[in-house]
Amino acid sequence: MELSQPEIIVKRLRILYDLSKSRDEFLHFNNPYEILIATILSAQTTDKTVNLVTKELFSRFPSVSDLAKAGIGDVERIIHPTGFFHAKARNIIAASQMVVKDFGGEVPDRMEDLVRLPGVGRKTANIVLNHAFSKIEGIAVDTHVRRVSMRLGLTNQSEPDKIESDLTRVFSPDMWGEINGLFILHGRRICTARKPACMACVLADICRFVSNPSD
């Protein structure tokens, strides 16, 4: 039976990248609180930078109730390297306060509750649901997922929510949990923003960008 383009993409990327052996390249966390805060901080910066600051942040504020009571100046100092530290500090403190006040100190495990938290959109909510609760309700779309998806011709959209909608239509639900990780690794190593290594890409023969780089 001939494979569809989405099946070919996932099959080839699974061979190229072993997500179980690549965990150090992603956000480090031990519980739902930590992955929630780390993912909020990851906006417009690298996972490597976030991992450097969360080591101190979670040592200083080991629980959601601790962060809920934190002084904004202390938090800003710690997370400064991640950029946009004023807004991020406000968001992670406010999100922690909401978790304590509205959810009894437990990070919620429903999409509709997570997206109520300050600084949390569908991308962050999808990551928390997937990695903290093993719930897969969608595909987290970050800059790498966006770039790879557009170059492969899987979407013509630019907004993350619309890209997610397109991806969940073309990929079967059993693939959703892997797409974010596979596309991130491919975007970092091969399908980079500048000077992508197209001639070394296992998807070159089915990639719209290779056949028409200006598209």
C-alpha positions, -999 to +999 in steps of 0.1 A: +000+000+000+014+034-010+020+058+018+005+093+019+028+123+021+022+128+058+030+091+065+062+094+045+072+125+064+067+109+098+083+076+088+114+092+075+118+116+104+112+088+129+142+070+114+163+102+115+154+113+150+149+092+181+129+114+204+135+091+234+172+098+231+168+136+224+152+147+257+182+168+267+176+190+237+141+200+249+128+217+281+139+200+313+111+194+339+100+170+367+063+178+371+034+197+355+043+229+373+078+229+359+068+222+323+041+248+325+065+276+336+093+264+313+071+265+283+058+300+291+094+311+294+104+295+261+086+321+239+111+339+216+141+321+231+158+287+230+152+256+252+188+257+262+185+292+276+153+283+295+169+252+310+197+274+323+174+298+341+148+273+353+175+254+373+178+284+395+142+294+393+129+260+405+155+258+432+143+291+445+106+285+439+102+247+440+064+247+439+036+266+423+026+281+456+061+293+461+061+311+427+027+325+434+041+344+464+074+355+446+084+391+443+085+401+406+119+417+410+134+384+421+118+365+392+128+391+366+164+388+377+165+351+373+147+349+340+163+379+324+183+359+299+151+346+283+141+380+270+108+398+275+114+392+312+090+418+325+060+403+307+072+367+314+077+374+351+042+388+354+027+359+335+044+331+354+036+346+388+000+354+377-004+319+362+009+304+395-016+325+415-045+313+393-034+277+397-034+281+434-067+301+436-088+284+410-073+249+408-063+240+443-026+243+435-027+216+408-019+225+372-051+218+353-052+190+328-078+204+304-072+226+274-100+250+282-086+255+317-049+258+307-056+285+281-072+307+308-038+310+325-018+342+318+008+336+291-007+303+280-020+297+244-027+265+226+010+258+220+019+258+257-013+240+266-006+213+240+029+208+254+017+206+290-011+182+282+012+159+262+043+158+284+027+163+318-005+143+314+000+121+283-030+138+267-028+146+230-055+170+218-036+188+191-001+198+178+020+224+194+031+249+168+063+269+174+086+286+150+103+254+138+070+236+133+057+266+114+087+268+091+089+231+084+052+228+078+051+257+054+081+246+034+067+211+031+034+226+018+014+212+047-001+247+053-003+281+037-013+297+070+010+319+092-010+319+124-002+291+148-038+281+156-046+279+118-014+259+112-024+235+139-058+231+124-042+222+090-017+198+106-044+180+126-063+175+094-034+160+074-018+139+101-037+111+118-042+115+156-017+087+164+010+110+149+001+142+167+022+137+197+054+133+177+050+161+152+062+189+175+094+171+185+102+157+151+097+190+133+117+209+160+147+187+156+144+188+118+141+226+120+171+230+142+194+206+124+184+206+087+155+229+078+170+260+094+157+295+089+188+305+071+207+284+046+187+251+051+206+220+042+181+209+016+205+186-003+210+167+029+173+165+037+155+132+037+123+150+027+138+169-003+120+149-029+086+158-015+093+193-003+077+223-019+105+246-008+132+226-026+114+227-059+105+264-054+126+282-028+108+315-033+074+300-026 
